[in-house]
């Protein structure tokens, strides 16, 4: 083997090694506390999302989705799939919010969306809101290299599971 071919092979190996090491630089970077949610402190007044401030039923949904999105964000799945999984994990909270809304007079009426101007219903807006927040939280957690919330038995701490709604006994 000539000196040139050895040098060429060495350059190729080193270039490949550098390229592979650059693929996973996340381990060398620190989390950005200015981007990441702090799960060690309770929510401060005025820090809730806008919808959660306007509609108290949105707060448990938002908190659940945020915690699950952060917990699942390290997955190598596309952000949309991780966000969708976060929403599914919070179906109990979303269903409760929807039931609270349906119990209000006029909740079944269709109106124009405040964001799109298209005809919509409150439940469709809840779904859109929840999916959008989940995607935002996944991207936020990934961009900030944020830590997941503490977990107990595979569920992020701080997620309140509402008690089941009373059901009438079978007739």
N, CA, C and O of each residue as an XYZ file, in Angstrom:
684
protein
N       0.836     -1.157      0.000
C       0.000      0.000      0.000
C       0.895      1.240      0.000
O       1.869      1.317      0.750
N       0.559      2.181     -0.830
C       1.384      3.379     -0.930
C       1.014      4.360      0.172
O      -0.046      4.279      0.794
N       1.938      5.288      0.382
C       1.727      6.296      1.396
C       0.486      7.139      1.090
O      -0.237      7.521      2.010
N       0.233      7.428     -0.164
C      -0.923      8.217     -0.571
C      -2.217      7.465     -0.287
O      -3.177      8.058      0.206
N      -2.258      6.175     -0.588
C      -3.485      5.414     -0.351
C      -3.747      5.251      1.152
O      -4.904      5.248      1.574
N      -2.692      5.115      1.965
C      -2.861      5.027      3.418
C      -3.407      6.360      3.938
O      -4.321      6.378      4.762
N      -2.853      7.462      3.463
C      -3.307      8.788      3.893
C      -4.751      9.012      3.471
O      -5.543      9.560      4.237
N      -5.096      8.595      2.266
C      -6.463      8.747      1.771
C      -7.423      7.921      2.618
O      -8.502      8.396      2.973
N      -7.044      6.696      2.942
C      -7.885      5.835      3.765
C      -8.053      6.423      5.164
O      -9.147      6.394      5.728
N      -6.975      6.951      5.718
C      -7.031      7.548      7.052
C      -7.949      8.764      7.061
O      -8.731      8.944      7.995
N      -7.860      9.599      6.028
C      -8.726     10.775      5.918
C     -10.186     10.340      5.816
O     -11.059     10.944      6.439
N     -10.452      9.302      5.038
C     -11.824      8.807      4.885
C     -12.370      8.291      6.206
O     -13.521      8.564      6.545
N     -11.566      7.550      6.955
C     -12.005      7.014      8.241
C     -12.253      8.149      9.230
O     -13.264      8.148      9.932
N     -11.347      9.108      9.291
C     -11.512     10.231     10.219
C     -12.721     11.088      9.856
O     -13.452     11.540     10.737
N     -12.930     11.309      8.575
C     -14.082     12.092      8.123
C     -15.369     11.379      8.500
O     -16.315     12.009      8.973
N     -15.409     10.070      8.293
C     -16.593      9.289      8.666
C     -16.838      9.327     10.160
O     -17.981      9.466     10.596
N     -15.790      9.207     10.950
C     -15.928      9.240     12.407
C     -16.431     10.599     12.868
O     -17.270     10.677     13.765
N     -15.930     11.665     12.269
C     -16.382     13.009     12.642
C     -17.845     13.195     12.273
O     -18.615     13.782     13.034
N     -18.224     12.697     11.109
C     -19.618     12.831     10.681
C     -20.542     12.074     11.628
O     -21.607     12.575     11.989
N     -20.139     10.867     12.033
C     -20.974     10.094     12.948
C     -21.046     10.744     14.323
O     -22.104     10.728     14.952
N     -19.964     11.307     14.796
C     -19.994     11.934     16.118
C     -20.838     13.202     16.103
O     -21.379     13.587     17.139
N     -20.960     13.844     14.978
C     -21.765     15.066     14.880
C     -23.255     14.749     14.866
O     -24.076     15.625     15.137
N     -23.614     13.501     14.552
C     -25.019     13.130     14.478
C     -25.719     13.219     15.828
O     -26.919     13.487     15.883
N     -25.006     13.002     16.892
C     -25.644     12.976     18.194
C     -24.943     13.922     19.159
O     -24.470     13.501     20.215
N     -24.875     15.194     18.797
C     -24.234     16.194     19.633
C     -25.104     16.609     20.807
O     -24.639     17.340     21.682
N     -26.349     16.164     20.850
C     -27.255     16.550     21.933
C     -26.676     16.217     23.294
O     -26.931     16.931     24.264
N     -25.897     15.140     23.384
C     -25.365     14.720     24.673
C     -24.326     15.715     25.196
O     -24.079     15.773     26.401
N     -23.721     16.492     24.308
C     -22.709     17.453     24.721
C     -23.309     18.808     25.094
O     -22.617     19.657     25.657
N     -24.576     19.015     24.789
C     -25.203     20.307     25.013
C     -25.992     20.300     26.309
O     -26.490     19.261     26.740
N     -26.100     21.453     26.919
C     -26.864     21.586     28.157
C     -28.271     22.069     27.837
O     -28.502     22.724     26.820
N     -29.195     21.741     28.709
C     -30.566     22.205     28.545
C     -30.604     23.722     28.674
O     -29.778     24.316     29.369
N     -31.553     24.334     28.011
C     -31.717     25.778     28.053
C     -32.854     26.112     29.019
O     -34.021     25.966     28.656
N     -32.545     26.553     30.233
C     -33.598     26.810     31.216
C     -34.549     27.928     30.812
O     -35.650     28.028     31.353
N     -34.139     28.767     29.869
C     -35.018     29.850     29.430
C     -36.092     29.340     28.475
O     -37.083     30.028     28.226
N     -35.898     28.146     27.944
C     -36.872     27.542     27.041
C     -37.685     26.467     27.758
O     -38.875     26.296     27.492
N     -37.038     25.753     28.660
C     -37.631     24.581     29.291
C     -38.610     24.941     30.408
O     -38.429     25.921     31.131
N     -39.646     24.123     30.523
C     -40.581     24.254     31.640
C     -39.910     23.719     32.895
O     -39.133     22.766     32.843
N     -40.218     24.341     34.011
C     -39.680     23.892     35.294
C     -40.761     23.080     35.996
O     -41.759     23.632     36.459
N     -40.560     21.786     36.072
C     -41.556     20.919     36.689
C     -41.385     20.821     38.195
O     -42.193     20.179     38.866
N     -40.346     21.448     38.738
C     -40.105     21.395     40.180
C     -40.937     22.423     40.930
O     -41.154     22.289     42.134
N     -41.397     23.432     40.237
C     -42.207     24.463     40.882
C     -43.636     24.356     40.391
O     -43.883     23.903     39.273
N     -44.560     24.766     41.209
C     -45.950     24.762     40.771
C     -46.159     25.949     39.841
O     -45.386     26.907     39.846
N     -47.200     25.867     39.058
C     -47.483     26.935     38.101
C     -47.731     28.249     38.842
O     -48.434     28.289     39.852
N     -47.148     29.301     38.325
C     -47.324     30.628     38.914
C     -48.500     31.314     38.232
O     -48.767     31.051     37.059
N     -49.208     32.187     38.943
C     -50.301     32.914     38.317
C     -49.797     33.666     37.086
O     -48.731     34.280     37.105
N     -50.582     33.601     36.029
C     -50.227     34.302     34.795
C     -49.329     33.513     33.874
O     -48.989     33.998     32.796
N     -48.921     32.281     34.269
C     -48.052     31.493     33.402
C     -48.821     30.441     32.607
O     -48.246     29.753     31.763
N     -50.102     30.319     32.872
C     -50.903     29.349     32.141
C     -51.072     29.811     30.699
O     -50.906     30.990     30.384
N     -51.402     28.865     29.834
C     -51.628     29.205     28.436
C     -52.849     30.114     28.324
O     -53.679     30.134     29.232
N     -52.975     30.863     27.233
C     -54.103     31.783     27.085
C     -55.459     31.095     27.192
O     -56.365     31.615     27.844
N     -55.612     29.933     26.562
C     -56.899     29.245     26.633
C     -57.191     28.776     28.045
O     -58.338     28.821     28.489
N     -56.160     28.322     28.761
C     -56.350     27.865     30.134
C     -56.746     29.028     31.034
O     -57.440     28.828     32.031
N     -56.316     30.237     30.696
C     -56.679     31.412     31.471
C     -58.137     31.780     31.215
O     -58.848     32.176     32.138
N     -58.583     31.652     29.977
C     -59.956     31.998     29.623
C     -60.951     30.924     30.020
O     -62.090     31.235     30.368
N     -60.539     29.665     29.975
C     -61.426     28.550     30.261
C     -60.741     27.627     31.262
O     -59.804     26.916     30.900
N     -61.194     27.626     32.518
C     -60.535     26.807     33.528
C     -60.481     25.321     33.172
O     -59.603     24.611     33.663
N     -61.381     24.841     32.343
C     -61.359     23.442     31.925
C     -60.150     23.105     31.071
O     -59.779     21.938     30.947
N     -59.532     24.124     30.481
C     -58.369     23.895     29.622
C     -57.098     23.646     30.428
O     -56.179     22.991     29.936
N     -57.028     24.152     31.647
C     -55.795     24.057     32.438
C     -55.343     22.615     32.681
O     -54.168     22.321     32.459
N     -56.215     21.699     33.126
C     -55.748     20.320     33.326
C     -55.313     19.652     32.027
O     -54.385     18.843     32.025
N     -55.977     19.984     30.927
C     -55.604     19.424     29.626
C     -54.226     19.937     29.231
O     -53.365     19.161     28.818
N     -54.022     21.232     29.357
C     -52.749     21.842     28.996
C     -51.607     21.268     29.828
O     -50.549     20.941     29.290
N     -51.817     21.144     31.133
C     -50.771     20.612     32.014
C     -50.461     19.157     31.688
O     -49.297     18.759     31.671
N     -51.480     18.376     31.434
C     -51.281     16.968     31.083
C     -50.499     16.838     29.778
O     -49.535     16.078     29.693
N     -50.923     17.580     28.776
C     -50.257     17.511     27.469
C     -48.813     17.989     27.578
O     -47.922     17.412     26.956
N     -48.577     19.026     28.352
C     -47.212     19.538     28.519
C     -46.318     18.478     29.152
O     -45.211     18.227     28.676
N     -46.794     17.868     30.207
C     -45.981     16.862     30.899
C     -45.732     15.633     30.032
O     -44.613     15.120     29.997
N     -46.757     15.154     29.331
C     -46.555     13.990     28.464
C     -45.667     14.342     27.274
O     -44.821     13.538     26.882
N     -45.842     15.516     26.698
C     -45.014     15.916     25.558
C     -43.545     15.968     25.953
O     -42.685     15.485     25.217
N     -43.257     16.547     27.105
C     -41.870     16.594     27.580
C     -41.346     15.192     27.865
O     -40.190     14.887     27.575
N     -42.193     14.343     28.430
C     -41.763     12.989     28.756
C     -41.465     12.175     27.499
O     -40.537     11.366     27.484
N     -42.248     12.389     26.456
C     -42.096     11.600     25.230
C     -41.194     12.256     24.187
O     -40.833     11.609     23.204
N     -40.826     13.510     24.373
C     -40.040     14.257     23.387
C     -38.726     13.590     22.998
O     -38.335     13.702     21.836
N     -38.019     12.902     23.895
C     -36.753     12.276     23.484
C     -36.910     11.152     22.454
O     -35.919     10.682     21.893
N     -38.128     10.729     22.208
C     -38.370      9.686     21.209
C     -37.816     10.122     19.856
O     -37.746     11.314     19.557
N     -37.432      9.166     19.059
C     -36.920      9.480     17.716
C     -38.039      9.566     16.679
O     -37.773      9.745     15.491
N     -39.279      9.440     17.123
C     -40.419      9.560     16.220
C     -40.598     11.009     15.800
O     -40.134     11.916     16.492
N     -41.271     11.242     14.662
C     -41.530     12.627     14.244
C     -42.325     13.376     15.327
O     -43.119     12.779     16.055
N     -42.101     14.667     15.417
C     -42.747     15.489     16.439
C     -44.265     15.356     16.407
O     -44.906     15.337     17.458
N     -44.841     15.266     15.227
C     -46.297     15.131     15.114
C     -46.809     13.851     15.747
O     -47.861     13.848     16.386
N     -46.076     12.769     15.576
C     -46.484     11.490     16.169
C     -46.361     11.541     17.684
O     -47.215     11.006     18.392
N     -45.311     12.175     18.190
C     -45.116     12.298     19.637
C     -46.214     13.192     20.218
O     -46.755     12.896     21.283
N     -46.539     14.265     19.532
C     -47.602     15.158     19.988
C     -48.940     14.423     20.030
O     -49.708     14.572     20.980
N     -49.209     13.638     19.005
C     -50.462     12.881     18.971
C     -50.523     11.884     20.130
O     -51.580     11.704     20.735
N     -49.410     11.241     20.438
C     -49.366     10.314     21.568
C     -49.631     11.056     22.877
O     -50.285     10.520     23.772
N     -49.130     12.276     22.991
C     -49.362     13.086     24.192
C     -50.846     13.404     24.349
O     -51.386     13.361     25.455
N     -51.488     13.718     23.250
C     -52.921     14.011     23.285
C     -53.695     12.766     23.707
O     -54.603     12.848     24.534
N     -53.342     11.629     23.148
C     -54.034     10.384     23.494
C     -53.858     10.073     24.980
O     -54.790      9.595     25.626
N     -52.684     10.338     25.518
C     -52.440     10.087     26.942
C     -53.315     10.971     27.830
O     -53.526     10.659     29.002
N     -53.820     12.067     27.275
C     -54.606     13.025     28.058
C     -56.087     13.018     27.688
O     -56.791     13.999     27.926
N     -56.551     11.940     27.120
C     -57.955     11.861     26.697
C     -58.937     12.010     27.864
O     -60.026     12.554     27.684
N     -58.570     11.541     29.040
C     -59.466     11.677     30.194
C     -59.701     13.143     30.501
O     -60.840     13.557     30.720
N     -58.627     13.940     30.519
C     -58.757     15.366     30.806
C     -59.516     16.080     29.682
O     -60.345     16.951     29.942
N     -59.226     15.705     28.442
C     -59.915     16.327     27.307
C     -61.402     15.981     27.324
O     -62.238     16.847     27.066
N     -61.739     14.730     27.624
C     -63.149     14.328     27.679
C     -63.880     15.081     28.789
O     -65.032     15.483     28.626
N     -63.205     15.264     29.904
C     -63.837     15.998     31.008
C     -64.094     17.454     30.608
O     -65.160     17.997     30.898
N     -63.124     18.084     29.945
C     -63.297     19.459     29.466
C     -64.464     19.522     28.488
O     -65.280     20.443     28.544
N     -64.540     18.540     27.592
C     -65.641     18.509     26.624
C     -66.989     18.335     27.328
O     -67.964     18.989     26.956
N     -67.058     17.464     28.338
C     -68.314     17.280     29.078
C     -68.721     18.571     29.787
O     -69.900     18.925     29.805
N     -67.757     19.271     30.364
C     -68.059     20.544     31.030
C     -68.625     21.541     30.026
O     -69.559     22.280     30.335
N     -68.067     21.556     28.848
C     -68.520     22.483     27.817
C     -69.915     22.112     27.324
O     -70.767     22.981     27.139
N     -70.143     20.815     27.112
C     -71.456     20.374     26.625
C     -72.561     20.625     27.647
O     -73.732     20.706     27.278
N     -72.209     20.747     28.914
C     -73.206     21.011     29.954
C     -73.665     22.464     29.950
O     -74.629     22.811     30.633
N     -72.988     23.309     29.193
C     -73.350     24.724     29.143
C     -74.376     24.960     28.036
O     -74.323     24.305     26.995
N     -75.297     25.877     28.247
C     -76.290     26.173     27.220
C     -75.628     26.735     25.957
O     -74.707     27.549     26.031
N     -76.104     26.295     24.827
C     -75.608     26.785     23.546
C     -74.298     26.169     23.097
O     -73.720     26.608     22.103
N     -73.819     25.161     23.811
C     -72.526     24.572     23.469
C     -72.547     23.767     22.175
O     -71.499     23.468     21.602
N     -73.746     23.421     21.721
C     -73.841     22.639     20.499
C     -73.939     23.506     19.244
O     -74.033     22.987     18.132
N     -73.917     24.827     19.425
C     -74.039     25.733     18.294
C     -72.712     25.862     17.547
O     -71.631     25.803     18.134
N     -72.835     26.036     16.258
C     -71.651     26.233     15.433
C     -71.409     27.735     15.300
O     -72.350     28.522     15.194
N     -70.129     28.116     15.306
C     -69.756     29.521     15.160
C     -68.466     29.576     14.361
O     -67.849     28.547     14.085
N     -68.068     30.773     13.997
C     -66.809     30.934     13.277
C     -65.646     30.894     14.254
O     -65.704     31.490     15.330
N     -64.597     30.191     13.874
C     -63.398     30.108     14.693
C     -62.764     31.484     14.801
O     -62.711     32.229     13.823
N     -62.284     31.818     15.986
C     -61.606     33.094     16.181
C     -60.240     33.112     15.508
O     -59.713     34.188     15.222
N     -59.657     31.949     15.249
C     -58.328     31.907     14.633
C     -58.365     31.695     13.134
O     -57.529     32.234     12.409
N     -59.336     30.907     12.656
C     -59.364     30.625     11.209
C     -60.525     31.272     10.476
O     -60.480     31.446      9.258
N     -61.571     31.631     11.223
C     -62.750     32.199     10.577
C     -63.664     31.144      9.976
O     -64.721     31.478      9.441
N     -63.282     29.897     10.052
C     -64.086     28.807      9.502
C     -65.133     28.359     10.519
O     -64.925     28.504     11.723
N     -66.263     27.811     10.044
C     -67.264     27.304     10.982
C     -66.671     26.175     11.836
O     -65.948     25.312     11.337
N     -66.992     26.206     13.124
C     -66.449     25.214     14.045
C     -67.382     25.058     15.235
O     -68.382     25.765     15.357
N     -67.042     24.130     16.099
C     -67.786     23.913     17.342
C     -66.803     24.008     18.511
O     -65.592     23.924     18.308
N     -67.307     24.179     19.708
C     -66.392     24.216     20.853
C     -65.539     22.947     20.974
O     -64.354     23.038     21.295
N     -66.108     21.788     20.729
C     -65.336     20.551     20.857
C     -64.256     20.459     19.795
O     -63.166     19.955     20.067
N     -64.535     20.932     18.595
C     -63.506     20.949     17.549
C     -62.385     21.906     17.936
O     -61.213     21.631     17.678
N     -62.741     23.026     18.554
C     -61.723     23.975     19.008
C     -60.883     23.382     20.137
O     -59.676     23.618     20.195
N     -61.497     22.627     21.021
C     -60.747     21.942     22.080
C     -59.716     20.992     21.466
O     -58.562     20.947     21.892
N     -60.151     20.247     20.473
C     -59.252     19.296     19.824
C     -58.097     20.009     19.127
O     -56.945     19.590     19.240
N     -58.403     21.073     18.416
C     -57.370     21.846     17.724
C     -56.394     22.452     18.720
O     -55.180     22.401     18.519
N     -56.923     23.022     19.788
C     -56.090     23.617     20.826
C     -55.152     22.571     21.423
O     -53.951     22.813     21.541
N     -55.684     21.422     21.797
C     -54.896     20.379     22.455
C     -53.803     19.851     21.536
O     -52.666     19.665     21.968
N     -54.136     19.612     20.283
C     -53.134     19.118     19.331
C     -52.037     20.158     19.107
O     -50.857     19.812     19.036
N     -52.417     21.412     18.998
C     -51.432     22.476     18.793
C     -50.504     22.648     19.979
O     -49.297     22.814     19.808
N     -51.064     22.610     21.186
C     -50.227     22.733     22.383
C     -49.281     21.548     22.503
O     -48.119     21.721     22.871
N     -49.759     20.353     22.198
C     -48.908     19.163     22.295
C     -47.716     19.279     21.348
O     -46.582     18.999     21.736
N     -47.970     19.688     20.120
C     -46.879     19.835     19.159
C     -45.902     20.917     19.626
O     -44.687     20.737     19.548
N     -46.430     22.027     20.105
C     -45.564     23.091     20.614
C     -44.663     22.575     21.733
O     -43.460     22.836     21.732
N     -45.237     21.847     22.682
C     -44.449     21.359     23.816
C     -43.385     20.345     23.395
O     -42.286     20.339     23.951
N     -43.697     19.489     22.421
C     -42.698     18.527     21.938
C     -41.529     19.284     21.311
O     -40.370     19.000     21.610
N     -41.833     20.237     20.448
C     -40.775     21.011     19.791
C     -40.011     21.837     20.812
O     -38.787     21.935     20.727
N     -40.695     22.426     21.765
C     -40.036     23.202     22.816
C     -39.068     22.330     23.608
O     -37.928     22.724     23.854
N     -39.525     21.144     24.004
C     -38.670     20.245     24.787
C     -37.457     19.795     23.984
O     -36.354     19.691     24.521
N     -37.662     19.531     22.705
C     -36.540     19.095     21.864
C     -35.584     20.244     21.603
O     -34.369     20.055     21.654
N     -36.099     21.415     21.327
C     -35.240     22.564     21.021
C     -34.417     22.981     22.230
O     -33.255     23.362     22.091
N     -35.007     22.909     23.402
C     -34.305     23.313     24.609
C     -33.530     22.196     25.268
O     -32.905     22.406     26.307
N     -33.559     20.995     24.676
C     -32.925     19.814     25.285
C     -33.414     19.658     26.722
O     -32.625     19.414     27.635
N     -34.708     19.801     26.907
C     -35.319     19.856     28.227
C     -35.478     18.477     28.851
O     -35.680     17.481     28.157
N     -35.384     18.442     30.158
C     -35.571     17.210     30.911
C     -37.061     16.898     31.024
O     -37.907     17.792     31.050
N     -37.346     15.622     31.090
C     -38.724     15.181     31.294
C     -39.128     15.460     32.741
O     -38.271     15.578     33.617
N     -40.424     15.565     32.986
C     -40.860     15.741     34.372
C     -40.591     14.456     35.158
O     -40.435     13.390     34.562
N     -40.536     14.545     36.476
C     -40.394     13.324     37.269
C     -41.568     12.385     36.976
O     -42.682     12.831     36.704
N     -41.300     11.092     37.037
C     -42.329     10.103     36.712
C     -42.500      9.145     37.890
O     -41.549      8.861     38.618
N     -43.721      8.655     38.063
C     -44.024      7.619     39.033
C     -44.870      6.563     38.337
O     -45.931      6.863     37.790
N     -44.397      5.340     38.363
C     -45.103      4.227     37.713
C     -45.416      4.502     36.245
O     -46.485      4.138     35.754
N     -44.488      5.140     35.552
C     -44.649      5.381     34.117
C     -45.562      6.529     33.751
O     -45.910      6.685     32.581
N     -45.959      7.338     34.719
C     -46.834      8.486     34.454
C     -46.149      9.724     35.012
O     -45.668      9.703     36.145
N     -46.097     10.814     34.230
C     -45.482     12.039     34.744
C     -46.187     12.527     36.008
O     -47.416     12.565     36.076
N     -45.388     12.897     37.003
C     -45.942     13.463     38.233
C     -46.671     14.758     37.892
O     -46.297     15.465     36.956
N     -47.705     15.057     38.654
C     -48.430     16.306     38.472
C     -49.626     16.201     37.556
O     -50.341     17.184     37.363
N     -49.861     15.035     36.988
C     -51.043     14.868     36.136
C     -52.171     14.392     37.022
O     -52.130     13.304     37.595
N     -53.166     15.229     37.117
C     -54.311     14.838     37.938
C     -55.310     14.115     37.049
O     -55.736     14.616     36.008
N     -55.657     12.950     37.486
C     -56.683     12.190     36.773
C     -57.992     12.504     37.467
O     -58.183     12.164     38.635
N     -58.897     13.154     36.744
C     -60.160     13.534     37.375
C     -60.932     12.296     37.792
O     -60.832     11.254     37.143
N     -61.699     12.397     38.864
C     -62.510     11.250     39.245
C     -63.508     10.948     38.146
O     -63.918     11.837     37.400
N     -63.885      9.709     38.056
C     -64.831      9.342     36.998
C     -66.173      9.999     37.275
O     -66.566     10.220     38.420
N     -66.845     10.295     36.204
C     -68.142     10.930     36.309
C     -69.146      9.919     36.844
O     -69.075      8.734     36.519
N     -70.078     10.385     37.663
C     -71.096      9.442     38.162
C     -71.909      8.912     37.008
O     -72.259      9.642     36.080
N     -72.197      7.656     37.080
C     -73.033      7.041     36.049
C     -74.292      6.524     36.710
O     -74.295      6.164     37.887
N     -75.330      6.495     35.953
C     -76.576      5.977     36.509
C     -76.531      4.453     36.453
O     -75.981      3.878     35.513
N     -77.111      3.800     37.458
C     -77.080      2.335     37.451
C     -77.913      1.781     36.302
O     -78.868      2.421     35.861
N     -77.556      0.592     35.815
C     -78.334      0.003     34.724
C     -79.780     -0.228     35.148
O     -80.065     -0.564     36.298
N     -80.665     -0.044     34.211
C     -82.102     -0.205     34.509
C     -82.511     -1.650     34.479
O     -83.679     -1.966     34.706
